[in-house]
């Protein structure tokens, strides 16, 4: 059995689980593939592929070009980048692993604090031999807007209340009763953008949410507002956001997700002084990676033995 572990950017996969227990040939790919052709060429000789979240897509065309592939393990319980219907047609079993969301919640607050208190600028100044730069913004008494009050959004809102922030929320299916039960005030969509001092996005990417935050919504926001996105890049119109930051419609954006990942080296978001940018690390923590790779090994062992696996549906 030949196993390919994909997108192990930090070269940690082999040290976080007992791959030797599988009695298989295991190869790790640390760099992202540039296109579908590279994916197919690299993986043609493997029976099992372990994918890291949605870093490498597996559409129908890719799956049909990999006849040897029989098991596709994704870290986490869902993966929108895998065509599950095509996998079934190709007789490829797709399964997932355990997951917990608090690392993303923690990173969200790291980004909020970084943007509000100008932490990246202050760190850079000290490293260059300087001292204080600019004036940060306090959070107590400010309004935290949560776009999507699900599991993640609710946890982010709870921390906001600990900082003394008022919480307002909106999403397509959120009701006033649900919002109140989670300690937030339900508001209309436009009001969410107008009132938020910090707007944090926590919705799943879908046809309804792609481009949900566009030029109109950004124009509604305060010039002092901070936009935070740890959800998915395409929820925000990236072109409109770059314009909003360049022309100071809003004070800053703190982003962990982007339309294209890895972010191109010459992308303007890398150089805008009012953008705090991290490389999609919301879920990148040692304890979660240990769950990912431990469960991946268990999935492969179970599949190899013909016992039930965590099949995605």
C-alpha positions as CSV (number, residue, x, y, z in Angstrom):
1,X,0.0,0.0,0.0
2,X,1.3,3.4,-1.0
3,X,0.1,6.5,1.0
4,X,0.6,10.1,0.1
5,X,0.3,12.8,2.8
6,X,-0.5,16.2,1.1
7,X,0.3,19.8,2.0
8,X,2.3,19.1,5.1
9,X,3.6,22.7,5.0
10,X,5.4,22.4,8.4
11,X,6.8,18.9,7.8
12,X,5.2,17.6,11.0
13,X,2.9,14.8,9.9
14,X,5.2,11.9,10.3
15,X,6.0,12.9,13.9
16,X,2.4,13.3,15.1
17,X,1.1,9.8,14.4
18,X,2.3,6.2,14.2
19,X,2.5,5.8,10.5
20,X,4.9,2.8,10.9
21,X,2.0,0.8,12.3
22,X,0.4,0.7,8.8
23,X,3.2,-1.3,7.2
24,X,3.0,0.9,4.1
25,X,5.1,3.1,2.0
26,X,4.4,6.7,3.1
27,X,5.4,9.8,1.2
28,X,5.0,13.4,2.4
29,X,4.3,16.3,0.0
30,X,5.2,19.6,1.7
31,X,4.6,22.1,-1.1
32,X,1.3,22.9,-2.7
33,X,0.5,21.7,-6.2
34,X,0.2,24.5,-8.7
35,X,-2.6,23.0,-10.8
36,X,-4.6,19.9,-11.5
37,X,-2.0,18.4,-13.8
38,X,0.6,18.4,-11.0
39,X,-1.9,16.7,-8.7
40,X,-2.6,13.9,-11.1
41,X,1.1,13.4,-12.1
42,X,2.2,13.3,-8.4
43,X,-0.5,11.0,-7.1
44,X,-1.0,8.5,-9.9
45,X,0.9,5.8,-8.1
46,X,-0.9,6.0,-4.7
47,X,-3.6,3.8,-3.2
48,X,-4.4,6.2,-0.3
49,X,-4.2,10.0,-0.1
50,X,-4.4,12.0,3.1
51,X,-5.5,15.6,2.3
52,X,-5.1,18.5,4.7
53,X,-8.4,20.2,4.8
54,X,-9.2,22.0,1.5
55,X,-5.7,22.8,0.4
56,X,-5.8,20.4,-2.6
57,X,-9.1,20.2,-4.5
58,X,-10.4,16.8,-5.7
59,X,-13.0,17.5,-8.4
60,X,-14.5,14.8,-10.7
61,X,-11.8,15.3,-13.3
62,X,-9.0,14.7,-10.8
63,X,-10.6,11.7,-9.3
64,X,-11.3,10.1,-12.6
65,X,-7.6,10.5,-13.6
66,X,-6.5,8.6,-10.5
67,X,-7.7,5.0,-11.1
68,X,-5.3,3.5,-8.5
69,X,-6.7,5.7,-5.7
70,X,-9.1,3.8,-3.4
71,X,-9.1,5.8,-0.1
72,X,-9.1,9.6,0.3
73,X,-8.8,10.8,3.9
74,X,-9.5,14.4,4.7
75,X,-8.5,16.0,8.0
76,X,-11.7,17.2,9.6
77,X,-15.3,15.9,9.2
78,X,-16.1,17.8,6.0
79,X,-14.3,19.0,2.9
80,X,-16.0,21.1,0.3
81,X,-13.1,20.6,-2.1
82,X,-13.9,16.9,-2.6
83,X,-16.6,15.9,-5.1
84,X,-18.2,13.2,-3.1
85,X,-20.5,12.0,-5.9
86,X,-17.6,11.7,-8.2
87,X,-15.7,9.8,-5.6
88,X,-18.5,7.3,-5.2
89,X,-18.7,6.8,-9.0
90,X,-14.9,6.2,-9.0
91,X,-15.2,3.7,-6.1
92,X,-13.1,5.9,-3.9
93,X,-13.9,5.7,-0.2
94,X,-13.8,9.2,1.4
95,X,-13.5,9.5,5.2
96,X,-12.7,12.2,7.7
97,X,-11.2,12.7,11.2
98,X,-12.0,14.3,14.4
99,X,-12.0,18.1,14.8
100,X,-12.5,20.9,17.3
101,X,-13.0,24.6,16.5
102,X,-11.5,26.5,19.5
103,X,-8.1,27.1,17.7
104,X,-9.9,29.2,15.1
105,X,-11.8,31.1,17.9
106,X,-8.5,31.8,19.6
107,X,-6.9,33.0,16.4
108,X,-9.9,35.3,15.7
109,X,-9.2,37.1,18.9
110,X,-5.5,37.2,18.2
111,X,-6.4,39.0,14.9
112,X,-8.9,41.4,16.6
113,X,-6.4,42.4,19.2
114,X,-3.6,42.7,16.7
115,X,-5.6,45.1,14.5
116,X,-7.1,47.1,17.4
117,X,-3.9,47.6,19.2
118,X,-1.6,47.9,16.1
119,X,0.5,45.0,17.4
120,X,2.2,44.1,14.1
121,X,3.3,47.7,13.6
122,X,4.5,48.0,17.2
123,X,6.5,44.8,16.9
124,X,8.0,45.9,13.6
125,X,9.0,49.3,15.1
126,X,10.8,47.7,18.1
127,X,12.6,45.3,15.7
128,X,13.8,48.2,13.6
129,X,15.1,50.0,16.7
130,X,12.1,52.3,17.1
131,X,9.4,52.6,19.8
132,X,5.7,53.5,19.9
133,X,3.8,53.8,16.7
134,X,0.3,55.2,16.4
135,X,-2.7,54.9,18.8
136,X,-4.5,51.7,19.3
137,X,-8.2,51.2,20.0
138,X,-9.7,49.8,23.2
139,X,-12.5,47.2,22.9
140,X,-14.4,47.8,26.1
141,X,-17.7,49.4,25.3
142,X,-17.3,48.8,21.5
143,X,-19.8,46.9,19.4
144,X,-18.8,43.4,18.2
145,X,-20.8,42.4,15.1
146,X,-20.9,38.7,14.3
147,X,-21.9,37.6,10.8
148,X,-23.0,34.0,11.5
149,X,-23.8,33.1,15.0
150,X,-23.2,29.4,14.8
151,X,-20.7,27.4,16.9
152,X,-17.7,29.6,16.1
153,X,-19.6,32.9,16.1
154,X,-21.1,32.1,19.4
155,X,-17.8,31.3,21.0
156,X,-16.3,34.5,19.6
157,X,-19.2,36.5,21.0
158,X,-18.7,35.0,24.4
159,X,-15.1,36.2,24.5
160,X,-16.3,39.6,23.3
161,X,-18.6,39.9,26.3
162,X,-15.6,39.2,28.6
163,X,-13.9,42.2,27.0
164,X,-17.0,44.3,27.8
165,X,-18.2,44.6,24.3
166,X,-21.8,44.8,23.1
167,X,-22.7,42.0,20.7
168,X,-25.0,42.2,17.7
169,X,-25.5,39.5,15.1
170,X,-27.1,38.7,11.8
171,X,-27.2,35.8,9.3
172,X,-29.7,34.5,6.9
173,X,-31.4,32.0,9.2
174,X,-30.8,33.7,12.6
175,X,-33.9,34.6,14.6
176,X,-34.2,37.2,17.4
177,X,-34.9,34.4,19.9
178,X,-31.8,32.4,18.8
179,X,-29.6,35.5,19.0
180,X,-30.9,36.4,22.5
181,X,-30.3,32.9,23.7
182,X,-26.7,33.3,22.7
183,X,-26.3,36.7,24.4
184,X,-26.5,38.8,21.2
185,X,-28.9,41.4,19.8
186,X,-30.4,40.4,16.5
187,X,-30.2,43.2,14.0
188,X,-31.0,43.7,10.3
189,X,-28.3,43.0,7.8
190,X,-27.5,46.6,7.0
191,X,-27.5,47.6,10.7
192,X,-24.9,44.9,11.4
193,X,-22.5,46.7,9.0
194,X,-23.4,50.2,10.2
195,X,-23.1,49.6,13.9
196,X,-20.1,47.2,14.2
197,X,-16.8,48.5,15.5
198,X,-15.4,45.0,14.9
199,X,-17.1,42.8,12.4
200,X,-16.2,39.1,12.6
201,X,-17.2,36.7,9.9
202,X,-18.3,33.1,10.7
203,X,-20.3,31.7,7.9
204,X,-19.8,28.6,5.7
205,X,-18.9,29.3,2.1
206,X,-21.8,28.5,-0.2
207,X,-23.7,29.9,-3.1
208,X,-25.6,32.2,-0.7
209,X,-22.5,33.5,1.1
210,X,-20.0,33.9,-1.7
211,X,-19.5,37.7,-2.0
212,X,-21.8,38.3,0.9
213,X,-19.6,41.2,2.0
214,X,-19.1,43.4,-1.0
215,X,-18.6,47.0,-1.9
216,X,-22.0,48.1,-0.7
217,X,-21.6,46.4,2.7
218,X,-18.1,47.8,3.2
219,X,-19.3,51.3,2.3
220,X,-21.9,51.0,5.1
221,X,-19.2,50.4,7.7
222,X,-17.7,53.0,10.0
223,X,-14.4,54.5,8.9
224,X,-13.0,53.3,12.3
225,X,-14.2,49.7,11.9
226,X,-12.2,46.5,11.8
227,X,-13.2,43.6,9.6
228,X,-12.1,40.2,10.6
229,X,-12.4,37.0,8.4
230,X,-11.3,33.6,9.6
231,X,-14.1,31.9,7.7
232,X,-13.4,31.6,3.9
233,X,-11.9,34.2,1.6
234,X,-14.6,34.4,-1.0
235,X,-17.2,35.4,1.5
236,X,-15.7,38.9,1.1
237,X,-15.3,40.5,-2.3
238,X,-11.5,40.8,-2.2
239,X,-11.3,43.5,-4.9
240,X,-13.8,45.6,-3.0
241,X,-11.9,45.0,0.3
242,X,-8.6,46.1,-1.2
243,X,-10.3,49.3,-2.4
244,X,-11.9,49.9,1.0
245,X,-8.6,49.5,2.8
246,X,-6.7,51.6,0.3
247,X,-9.3,54.4,0.4
248,X,-9.8,54.1,4.1
249,X,-13.5,53.3,4.0
250,X,-12.7,51.1,7.1
251,X,-9.7,51.4,9.4
252,X,-8.3,47.9,8.9
253,X,-8.9,44.2,8.1
254,X,-7.5,41.2,9.9
255,X,-7.6,38.2,7.5
256,X,-6.6,34.5,7.8
257,X,-8.4,33.3,4.5
258,X,-8.2,34.4,0.9
259,X,-9.6,33.8,-2.6
260,X,-6.4,32.1,-3.6
261,X,-4.2,30.2,-1.2
262,X,-1.3,30.3,-0.7
263,X,-1.6,34.0,-1.3
264,X,0.5,35.1,-4.3
265,X,3.8,36.8,-3.4
266,X,2.8,40.0,-5.2
267,X,-0.7,40.2,-3.8
268,X,-1.6,43.7,-2.5
269,X,-2.9,42.4,0.8
270,X,0.6,41.5,1.7
271,X,1.7,45.1,1.6
272,X,-1.3,47.2,2.7
273,X,-0.3,48.8,6.1
274,X,-3.8,48.5,7.5
275,X,-4.2,44.7,6.7
276,X,-3.2,42.1,9.3
277,X,-2.6,39.0,7.3
278,X,-2.0,35.4,8.5
279,X,-1.5,32.3,6.3
280,X,-4.8,30.4,7.0
281,X,-3.6,29.1,10.4
282,X,-7.0,29.1,12.2
283,X,-6.9,25.4,12.6
284,X,-3.1,25.0,12.6
285,X,-2.3,24.0,16.2
286,X,-0.3,21.0,17.5
287,X,-3.2,19.5,19.5
288,X,-5.6,19.6,16.5
289,X,-2.9,18.3,14.1
290,X,-2.4,15.4,16.5
291,X,-6.1,14.5,16.2
292,X,-6.0,14.9,12.4
293,X,-3.1,12.6,11.8
294,X,-3.9,10.0,14.6
295,X,-7.4,9.6,13.2
296,X,-6.1,9.4,9.6
297,X,-3.9,6.5,10.6
298,X,-6.8,4.9,12.3
299,X,-9.0,5.4,9.2
300,X,-6.4,3.8,7.0
301,X,-5.9,0.8,9.3
302,X,-9.7,0.3,9.6
303,X,-10.2,0.6,5.8
304,X,-7.3,-1.8,5.2
305,X,-8.9,-4.3,7.6
306,X,-12.3,-4.0,6.1
307,X,-13.9,-2.5,9.2
308,X,-16.1,0.7,9.3
309,X,-14.4,4.1,8.8
310,X,-15.6,7.7,9.3
311,X,-17.2,8.0,5.8
312,X,-18.1,11.4,4.5
313,X,-21.6,11.8,3.1
